Amino acid sequence: MKIEIQSIHFTPDGELLDFVNKKVNKLLSVDDNLMKADVFLKIEKAESPINKIAEIRVHSSNGEYFAKKQCHSFEESTNLTVQAIRKQVLKSKGK
């Protein structure tokens, strides 16, 4: 699966990029038809502690899945977003 990561309003370090790649690639274990993932990492309102946003849009031969979460850290928001996408993929496979 091709993963494109875009960071908005900051420059991510290598550890964060590796973490996001690893988490998003785990979605392939749920569905082999996933082709591409667009990941957007944003910082919104720097004065707020809960300002790290992860948005993931996954393109599949079965359709498109999208989730967005906002947390204290990018790792936490990425985890929750990947879990939400995983639920969507499993739900569509069950149909």
Backbone bond lengths (Angstrom), bond angles and torsions (degrees), N, CA, C in turn:
res aa  C-N    CA-C-N  psi(-1)  N-CA   C-N-CA  omega(-1)  CA-C   N-CA-C  phi
1 M - - - 1.445 - - 1.531 108.35 -
2 K 1.306 115.67 136.60 1.466 121.09 177.96 1.533 108.51 -86.72
3 I 1.330 115.75 128.98 1.464 120.80 -178.96 1.523 108.93 -119.05
4 E 1.319 116.23 123.58 1.458 121.80 176.46 1.523 108.06 -111.74
5 I 1.328 116.24 122.77 1.461 120.96 -179.52 1.524 108.97 -111.97
6 Q 1.324 115.73 127.18 1.457 121.14 176.68 1.521 108.27 -121.81
7 S 1.318 115.96 130.25 1.458 119.98 176.92 1.522 108.38 -107.95
8 I 1.313 115.27 136.04 1.451 121.26 -176.51 1.526 108.86 -117.21
9 H 1.304 116.98 124.50 1.469 125.43 179.29 1.526 114.40 75.30
10 F 1.343 119.05 15.26 1.463 121.61 175.23 1.526 109.37 -166.60
11 T 1.345 115.21 167.68 1.455 121.40 176.22 1.528 108.01 -111.66
12 P 1.336 118.46 117.40 1.468 120.44 -177.60 1.528 111.37 -76.79
13 D 1.333 115.76 151.91 1.466 119.26 175.70 1.527 109.15 -88.00
14 G 1.319 116.26 169.08 1.461 121.79 -177.24 1.516 113.53 -61.65
15 E 1.340 116.36 -35.67 1.466 120.36 179.70 1.519 111.60 -61.83
16 L 1.325 116.73 -43.83 1.463 120.93 179.85 1.526 110.39 -64.42
17 L 1.328 117.17 -42.89 1.464 120.52 179.34 1.527 111.20 -63.05
18 D 1.335 117.34 -41.79 1.472 121.14 177.44 1.518 110.87 -62.86
19 F 1.344 116.10 -42.78 1.462 121.46 179.94 1.529 110.54 -60.19
20 V 1.327 116.52 -48.05 1.469 120.90 -178.63 1.530 109.97 -63.56
21 N 1.331 117.52 -44.43 1.473 120.65 178.51 1.521 111.80 -58.45
22 K 1.335 116.14 -44.89 1.463 120.49 -178.10 1.538 111.00 -63.87
23 K 1.331 116.39 -44.58 1.467 120.56 -178.83 1.529 111.86 -65.13
24 V 1.326 116.52 -44.55 1.461 119.77 -177.76 1.529 110.61 -68.95
25 N 1.334 117.68 -37.02 1.459 120.71 177.86 1.522 112.83 -63.53
26 K 1.330 117.51 -26.19 1.468 120.56 178.06 1.527 111.87 -63.86
27 L 1.339 117.11 -20.33 1.463 120.06 177.85 1.525 111.53 -64.72
28 L 1.333 117.35 -23.36 1.462 120.47 178.69 1.524 112.13 -64.11
29 S 1.329 117.05 -25.16 1.467 119.62 178.41 1.527 111.04 -69.83
30 V 1.328 117.43 -20.03 1.458 121.98 179.04 1.529 111.13 -86.73
31 D 1.351 115.65 -40.96 1.470 120.30 -177.08 1.529 109.60 -148.55
32 D 1.321 117.01 122.50 1.469 122.08 -179.80 1.525 112.57 -76.14
33 N 1.342 118.00 -11.75 1.460 121.59 -176.44 1.527 113.39 -82.53
34 L 1.327 117.85 0.05 1.455 120.84 -179.95 1.524 108.60 -72.25
35 M 1.341 116.05 127.97 1.459 119.94 -173.93 1.522 113.28 -107.58
36 K 1.329 117.31 -40.61 1.463 120.20 -172.12 1.521 109.59 -148.91
37 A 1.327 115.69 145.11 1.460 120.70 175.85 1.524 109.17 -129.95
38 D 1.322 115.72 130.52 1.459 122.21 174.02 1.519 107.27 -106.74
39 V 1.323 116.44 119.90 1.460 121.84 -178.46 1.523 108.47 -113.92
40 F 1.326 116.06 129.07 1.461 121.55 177.60 1.524 107.90 -119.21
41 L 1.320 116.38 121.59 1.460 122.20 176.91 1.516 107.21 -109.90
42 K 1.341 115.98 124.77 1.461 120.12 -175.50 1.525 110.82 -130.73
43 I 1.319 114.79 151.10 1.461 121.09 168.39 1.518 106.17 -113.38
44 E 1.325 115.26 123.56 1.457 119.76 -178.36 1.519 109.11 -118.57
45 K 1.294 118.19 132.92 1.468 123.76 178.39 1.521 111.28 51.74
46 A 1.299 117.43 82.49 1.466 123.56 -174.32 1.529 113.38 -55.69
47 E 1.322 118.91 -23.70 1.466 120.11 -178.65 1.535 112.76 -77.99
48 S 1.299 118.28 -14.36 1.463 122.39 179.58 1.531 110.35 -89.89
49 P 1.350 118.58 137.07 1.475 119.68 179.79 1.536 113.29 -71.22
50 I 1.323 117.56 -29.18 1.470 120.60 179.59 1.525 107.04 -99.49
51 N 1.342 115.66 77.90 1.458 119.09 -172.65 1.520 114.16 -128.97
52 K 1.320 118.49 9.87 1.467 121.66 -178.79 1.534 108.51 -96.72
53 I 1.317 116.03 119.05 1.465 121.40 -176.43 1.518 109.95 -115.22
54 A 1.329 115.68 134.41 1.464 121.93 172.61 1.524 107.85 -120.26
55 E 1.318 115.90 125.60 1.463 122.44 174.64 1.521 107.33 -118.78
56 I 1.316 115.96 131.66 1.468 119.65 178.66 1.525 108.73 -130.07
57 R 1.323 114.66 129.29 1.468 121.66 174.64 1.525 106.36 -120.01
58 V 1.328 116.61 120.68 1.457 121.56 -178.37 1.524 108.85 -111.86
59 H 1.319 115.43 129.13 1.462 122.02 179.12 1.531 107.91 -100.25
60 S 1.318 115.31 131.62 1.457 121.44 -178.56 1.520 108.59 -134.56
61 S 1.331 116.03 164.12 1.462 119.18 175.06 1.531 110.12 -68.75
62 N 1.334 116.94 -16.82 1.472 121.72 178.92 1.524 112.89 -92.91
63 G 1.321 118.25 -5.95 1.462 120.43 -178.34 1.516 110.88 143.78
64 E 1.326 114.59 -154.20 1.460 120.58 -177.08 1.520 108.87 -131.85
65 Y 1.324 116.13 142.80 1.462 121.74 179.76 1.525 108.12 -124.32
66 F 1.349 116.29 142.97 1.460 120.18 -178.56 1.525 109.74 -142.75
67 A 1.325 115.24 141.13 1.464 120.76 174.12 1.526 108.57 -150.35
68 K 1.328 114.57 152.59 1.468 121.39 -179.28 1.523 107.86 -144.33
69 K 1.331 116.43 130.29 1.461 121.42 179.33 1.520 109.70 -136.06
70 Q 1.333 115.99 150.66 1.461 122.43 -179.91 1.527 108.54 -127.92
71 C 1.351 116.87 125.56 1.461 121.92 -176.06 1.535 110.69 -144.20
72 H 1.346 114.84 -172.18 1.465 121.61 178.36 1.526 112.45 -72.13
73 S 1.350 117.41 -31.19 1.464 120.90 -177.02 1.533 109.54 -133.89
74 F 1.327 115.20 157.47 1.455 119.31 177.90 1.526 110.91 -67.12
75 E 1.338 116.76 -33.71 1.465 119.63 179.37 1.526 110.61 -62.36
76 E 1.331 116.17 -45.09 1.464 120.72 -179.30 1.530 110.87 -66.04
77 S 1.323 117.09 -44.56 1.467 119.37 -179.44 1.534 111.15 -67.55
78 T 1.340 117.33 -35.34 1.472 120.40 176.63 1.521 110.39 -65.44
79 N 1.330 117.05 -44.79 1.466 121.11 177.81 1.528 111.32 -55.73
80 L 1.322 116.63 -50.26 1.467 120.98 -177.47 1.530 111.40 -65.64
81 T 1.310 116.64 -36.97 1.462 120.36 179.75 1.531 110.54 -67.76
82 V 1.325 116.66 -43.56 1.471 120.18 178.65 1.531 110.18 -63.25
83 Q 1.334 117.58 -39.53 1.469 120.72 177.16 1.526 111.14 -61.73
84 A 1.336 116.68 -41.12 1.466 120.34 179.10 1.523 111.27 -64.68
85 I 1.336 116.91 -41.88 1.479 120.73 178.08 1.525 109.64 -64.67
86 R 1.334 116.18 -41.70 1.468 120.67 179.32 1.528 110.64 -57.43
87 K 1.328 116.92 -43.15 1.471 121.17 178.00 1.521 110.82 -61.52
88 Q 1.337 116.33 -43.06 1.468 120.07 179.64 1.528 111.12 -62.80
89 V 1.338 116.69 -42.45 1.465 120.72 -178.98 1.531 109.78 -64.73
90 L 1.334 116.58 -46.05 1.460 120.00 179.49 1.524 111.77 -62.19
91 K 1.323 116.40 -39.67 1.459 120.51 179.62 1.530 110.85 -64.16
92 S 1.338 117.82 -42.30 1.456 120.20 -179.42 1.533 111.63 -71.94
93 K 1.334 116.82 -29.97 1.478 119.32 177.29 1.518 110.85 -70.66
94 G 1.348 117.18 -29.74 1.450 121.42 -179.26 1.512 113.82 -72.63
95 K 1.329 117.06 -16.36 1.462 120.36 -177.71 1.502 112.09 -77.67
